[in-house]
């Protein structure tokens, strides 16, 4: 039986693959990564340095602290978006998580802008009323981990699946093979600890919809489960496309 070849784009050192890793390993997945954070900012990589699209069965694009618009400071963003466009043109499965969802949207021509209120911490998102059983199935309400300043416009052909009071486009779908999540369904206790450490160092969230960092440190393990399970269903969903 052919092994499932999974590739993920990582933008932050130490972030890893979250709950995706054990789930895909249990499926027998062969996992590889491009670690953009390890590239010197001044390095202009060529698109041929990224994986051959034919060798990728599932792409997962992780989060990151940079903006998709910051190509001046992170020149590899331009190459990453070009590669994403090529990959999506192949109609293969893809999932974007936070920055990853913004990268997919931006690669397809949608704008990424400052959200009116940055989001940090646990918050509720709600299934969009008009979606039906032809789209990725969601509960009516879901508590998720948010960690973003910017928001995405829906790319052409995308359907909004979920929204919140603070940020309109929380989940979107393109066809049957692409899902974008503005939040972090992959988050684990270890991942949250890393996010908190980064925020303590950068102190970048101001006047935002947020919980206090000491409270976030006390998050119980079971609180991560719903988002992780939803992401695992999303992986199954796009692989069936």
N, C-alpha and C positions, 0 to 999 in steps of 0.2 A: 504493500500500500504506500502511495506517495505521501511523504511527510508534508504537513502544512508549514510553509515558510512564512514566518511572521517577521516583519521589520518595523522598528519603531525609531522615531526621531526624538532625541533627548536634548533639551536646551539648558538644563540646570544640573550642575554636578551634584551627585548624591540622590537625585530625585528618583532614579530607577524606574521601574515599570509598574509599581503599585500592585493592586490585586490582579492585574492582567497576567503577571508572570506565573504564579502557581496554577491559575486556571488554564492558560494555554499550554503549560508544560504537562498538565494532566491530560490534555488532548493529544499529546505527542508532538506538539509544535516545535519547530526548529527556529529559535529566536536569535535575531541579530539586531544591531543598533548602529545608528549614526550619532555620534556624540558631538554636536555642534559646539557645545560649551568648551570643548578641548581645543578648538581651532583658534589660532591667534586672530584677534579682531581685524588686523590689517591683511590677513590672507585672503586672496581672491581665488576660491576653489573653482574648479571646472565642474560642470554638471556630470561629466563622465566619472568623477570621483565618487558619485553616489551610486547606490546599487542599480544593477540592471533590472528594469521593471519586470521583465520576464521571470526574474528570480524571486519575486515577491507575490505571495498569495493574499496577504492581509497587511495593510499599513495602519499603524496607530501613531498619531502625532501628539506628543505630550505637551505639557504647559511650559511656561517660562516667564521670567520677570521682565523681559524686553518687550517693546511694542513691535508689531509686525511692520509698522511704518518706519522703524529706525534702521534703515538699510545703510545709512552713513556710518553708524557705529558698529553694525553687524552686517558686513557686506555679503556674508553667506546667505542671508535671508532671501536675497534676490534669486540665488541659485536654487535654494530650497523651494521657493514658490514656483519656479519654472518646472522643477522636477514633479512637484505635486500636480501641476496642470497636466503634464504628460501622463502621470499615473492615473488621474481621474478620467482622462480621455480613453483609457484602456477599459473602463467600466469595471475595474476590480474593486474589492471591498476596502473601505477606509473608515476610520473613526478618528475624530479630532477632539481633544480634551483641553478646554480653556483656551490657551494660546493656540493649541492645535486646531480648534474649531474656527478661530479667527484666521489662521493661516489658510485653511481650506476656502473659507469665504472670500478672503482677499485675493487668493490665487485665481478665483473665478470672477473677479471684478467688483466685489462688494467692498464698501468702505468700512474701515475700523476707526472708531472715534472714542473719545472719552465718554464713559458712562456718566449720567448726571450725578449718581452716587456710587462711589467705589464700594464693592462688597467684600467683606471679610468675615468668615465664620459660617456657622450653620444657619440656613434659611429655608423657607418653604418655596417650592415652585409648583405650579399648577398646570395640569394638562389643558391645552387649548381646546376650547369648547367644540369647534367645528370639525376636528379630525375624526376619522372613522376607522373601520377595521382593515383598511388597506395600508395603514401606516404602522410603524413600530408601536407595539402596545405598551401603554403606560398606566400607572395608577392615577387617580384624579389629583392626588397631592403627594409630594415627596419631599423629605427633608434632605438637603444636600450641602456639601461643603463648597463655599464660594471663596475665591481669592483673586480678584481682578479689579483693575481700574477702568478698562476699556470695554467696549461692546461692539458687536458686529451688526451690520446690515445683512439681511438675508440675500444670499446670492441668487441669481436668476434660476428659476426652477425649483428652489427650495421651499419646503413646507415647514412652518413653525409648529412644533409639537408641544412646547411648554413655555411658560412665561412666569414672571414674578412682578411684584409691585416696583421693585427697584431696577429691574432690567428686563426689557421686553422679550428678547430672543434668547431663551435659555436652552432649548433643544431644537435642532432642525434636522430635516431629512432631505436627501436628494436621491430620487429614484428609490431603489430598494437596497442599494449597496453603500450608501454614505450616510453617516450620522455624525452630527456635531453637538457637543455638550459644552456650554459656556462655563460650567462648574467642574468639579473634580470627583466624578463617581469612583475613580480608581483609588481614592485616598485611603491610606492605612494609618494606624497609630504612628508608625515610623515616619511616614510621609508628612503627617501633620506636625510632628516634632521638628522636621526640617523647615517647613513653612514658617513656624513660629520663630525658629532661630534666625531665619533670614529677615523676618519682620523686625525682630529686636535689633538687628544690626543696621537695617536700612531706615526703619521708622517711616515708611512711605505712605501709610494709610492715614489720611486726615479727613475729618468730617464725613465719615463713611458709615454705611450700614454694617455694623461690626459688633462682635462680642469682644470682651476683654481677653487678652492673651492668657492670663492666669486661669480663667474659666475654660478656655479651649484646651489647656493642658489637662484638665480633669475629665475630658470626654471619655465616656465609657466605650469599651470595645464594640458592644452590640450596636452602637449608633452608626458605625461604618457599614454595617451589613447590607442595608437596603440599597445603598448606592452601588456597592460592589456587585450585588446580585443583578441589579439592573444593567450594569455594564457587561456582565457575563452574558446576559440575554441579548444585549446589543451585538456582541461579538457573534453569537450564534445566528442572529437575524441577518447581518450583512454577509456572512459566509454562505447563507442559503440563497443569496441573490443570483 
